[in-house]
Amino acid sequence: MTEHVPGEARLLQRRHLVTEIPGPRSRELLARRDGAVARALTPPPTSVFAMDAGGGVIVDADGNSLIDFGSGVAVVSVGNAAPRVVARVIEQAGRFTHTCFMITPYEGYIAVCEELGRRTPGGHEKRSALFNCGAEAVENAVKIARHATGRQAVIAFDHAFHGRTYLAMALTAKNMPVKDRFGPFAGEVYRMPMAYPLRWPGGREACATEALPLVKSLIHSQVGEDNVAAVIIEPIQGEGGFVVPPDGFLPGLAEFCAEHGIVFIADEIQTGFCRTGDWFACEHEGVVPDLVATAKGIAGGLQLAAVTGRAEIMDSVHVGGLGGTYGGNPVACAAALGTIETMAAEDLAGRARRIGEIMLPRLHGLAEKYPVIAEVRGRGAMLAIELTRPGTLEPDPVITEAVSRACHRAGLVTLTCGTHRNVIRFLPPLVIGEDLLNEGLSILEDAFASTSG
Ligand SMILES: Cc1ncc(COP(=O)(O)O)c(C=O)c1O
């Protein structure tokens, strides 16, 4: 067996196109996909199929090397096939791949929970439970909050995305394509307006002063504080459009929860693990959630998710009340330990801040040139531009799609998001080289030049 060389070192960190995008081999695979894979799975934005990936590049089935501004939706923050992740995965997979933690436990699971306890916000005593994906973590966070409080109501927000299982769908705001015709959904979920500065009636400043009092008063009048088990919120909303609430909104919400014995759940599934320039996005304003749901960036691409929180809340659940066959799989735990080690050793939170410093001026420059960009927002390496008809707030998903396609054709993987599909988001791997990052931004600029006239 040849020795495995991890992705970043093995692959030239450059964009290199040898065919059109998608090339013939990817087109063949697309045709096979259509004949075998359920139609409901969202089609790949670039239409290319991966053969190899590492650092800031993805190599497709035709040998094209594309710049990655998506990280598999904020997952491979440490880069694909990151050396420490690969080494630990290989070592663990060679020893055992599954015993079920509840049957024959192993140290890796405990080590991941210890890391989560140390690294999530707050110095209080914590406990964690591990799961397989973000939606499962969200569901379990709500189960724990209901059990701990003996209350039922859960507060979620406009533009929220918390996953695709039934309770997670109920918490998610967007109908099409996530919820349409899948009802009925879980009950006792109440939706509040999100502090969305660009779209707040009355504008940005009104949002900063009005959003929190409005949410509190709606909870009071429509639900009753004493009926609320949990408030769940993404510190920066992900699929809903990278919506950043104004300063003070999250701390005020956390304070309100504390006053009323409500469990404050931070869904850090997309924002967590160094993505926004801190280990967790809540740290930016010193918010300490009662429970934190994590997944995505936690394990370098392997399936792992967690709920971490105050020991007294977590341990309020009776023995046997939480679990699952695969949760905290040993190979996924090994990957998480390799990921966390990489993030600490390479200061990937600092790298995320540096990515923001490089990207933001260029994105603002684009916004000055192209009035179709209504807003540049985000933090660290979680950035986005929202596109509207110039001078209005009317979403423009058509130009959003056209710019994205131009990026893809030129070899830059970008993703869109937003309730109205009018946001282009940027989630590069945190290990991406600065030359590649700047080249990606130049491709984006060219895409605007070629589509916006
Ligand atoms: C904030 C947030 N919560 C929950 C989820 C659901 O995670 P998963 O797809 O792993 O179930 C996502 C996925 O995009 C997310 O961004």
The ligand as an SDF file (V2000), in Angstrom:
LIG
                    3D

 16 16  0  0  0  0  0  0  0  0999 V2000
  -27.3450   26.4010   11.6210 C   0  0  0  0  0  0  0  0  0  0  0  0
  -27.6390   24.9960   11.1960 C   0  0  0  0  0  0  0  0  0  0  0  0
  -28.3130   24.1780   12.0160 N   0  0  0  0  0  0  0  0  0  0  0  0
  -28.6080   22.9140   11.6780 C   0  0  0  0  0  0  0  0  0  0  0  0
  -28.2250   22.4020   10.4490 C   0  0  0  0  0  0  0  0  0  0  0  0
  -28.5520   20.9810   10.0980 C   0  0  0  0  0  0  0  0  0  0  0  0
  -27.3680   20.2380   10.0680 O   0  0  0  0  0  0  0  0  0  0  0  0
  -27.3230   18.8180    9.3220 P   0  0  0  0  0  0  0  0  0  0  0  0
  -27.4740   19.0850    7.8680 O   0  0  0  0  0  0  0  0  0  0  0  0
  -25.9840   18.2620    9.6860 O   0  0  0  0  0  0  0  0  0  0  0  0
  -28.4600   18.0170    9.8840 O   0  0  0  0  0  0  0  0  0  0  0  0
  -27.5320   23.2240    9.5500 C   0  0  0  0  0  0  0  0  0  0  0  0
  -27.1560   22.7240    8.2230 C   0  0  0  0  0  0  0  0  0  0  0  0
  -26.8970   23.4590    7.2960 O   0  0  0  0  0  0  0  0  0  0  0  0
  -27.2330   24.5520    9.9340 C   0  0  0  0  0  0  0  0  0  0  0  0
  -26.5830   25.3810    9.1120 O   0  0  0  0  0  0  0  0  0  0  0  0
  1  2  1  0
  2  3  1  0
  2 15  2  0
  3  4  2  0
  4  5  1  0
  5  6  1  0
  5 12  2  0
  6  7  1  0
  7  8  1  0
  8  9  2  0
  8 10  1  0
  8 11  1  0
 12 13  1  0
 12 15  1  0
 13 14  2  0
 15 16  1  0
M  END
$$$$
